[in-house]
C-alpha cells in the first residue's frame, strides 16, 4: 500500500512505516543486525524436550537393533510421555528414568538388548508397574 501524497519521508513508529505527510501506516518488517553496538534484542526460547534426551540415550546404547527399531521405540516413548502428562494426580514429580523406560519399551517390542537398570530394584519395579498402568492393554 502506497501513500496518495507520494511523500518519500517515512518514519518507523511502533513497527509500522508511517508517512510524515499523510500519516498512512504500512507494515514494517525490521531486519535485526547483531553487532557490538546493536546487541540481539530477541532471544529464542529454549524448550526442554524429553524425547530429544531419550534419542541421545538411544545413540549412547550403540546397538544396531535399537537403530532399526528407532521409529517404534520413539513412538512408544511418545505415547508413554503423553499418557503421563495427561494424568491429573501424579504420584511422581518427575518422569521415569531413561534406563527403565528403555528397558520397558524394549521388552514390549521383544528386542533382546541388555539395558542397565537402577541400583535400587524397588524403584525400578515401581516405575515399571506405573508404566504398565499408563499404556493400553494392546501393547502387552
NORZICOR-V759505 format. One line per field, one symbol per residue. psi: psi as a letter, one per 30 degrees, with the letter a starting at -180 (. if undefined). Layout:
psi: ???
//
This chain:
psi: kllffhkfjlljjhgkjkkfefgkklkkjkkkkkaefilkfkkkkkkkjeeeeeeeeeeffhkeeeeegeeeeeeeeeeeeeeeffkejkekelllkeeeeeeeeeeeghkikkkkalejeeeeeeeeeeeefeklfff.
//
